[in-house]
Every structure is written in structure tokens, then in C-alpha cells.
């Protein structure tokens, strides 16, 4: 036995109109938000009171021990 689901044509139109309305309203709101509050992605800026310091040189890279030098 099967079930029959009946959906009326006005309900379909209402869902389509509601979907398009939400889409266009959200797009307009998103574009407005970009102009009023732009977000810049990338490296953050240092705080105003931070002084620039030079970083210490990195240590030499590790390498495998040379066993030939131990035998001499």
C-alpha cells in the first residue's frame, strides 16, 4: 500500500517566492555589510605599543653524524 501526498500549486508558488525573497534579501544585506564593515584576511597587525625586535638566528639544521670522522 502506498501513500499519496498532495501538494497544492499555491503552496509551491509560496515556497518559490519565499525562497527568492530570502535569497535576494540576504545578498543585499551581505553586500551592505561588506561596505560598512570590511574584513581583511591576512597577517594581523601588531598592537600599537609593540616594539619591533630582531629575531635570533635559527640554529643550524640537524644532520646525521658522520661516522668516518669518528674513526680517524
Steps between C-alpha positions, in 0.01 A plus 500: 500500500626843415432849623406790280636839596307791354671837477300789371623735230465813721729336760764442232476863385521622859815295560661630179418863582626455856822339374572776249418767759740354756770462235482860377457645850803309626710600201415868544570483874833325443611762250398778738697338783814481284491874437426599859729250676773365272696203628859466390646153514871455540776558750380698802659835574703532820352697789588871513738467797697205366861569408667326210766255611739309284453129521799290598663302222368151465727215612680295241292219356552157649687247294598139540828441681798430278649168616805540275621793712475286817735234364786735421 
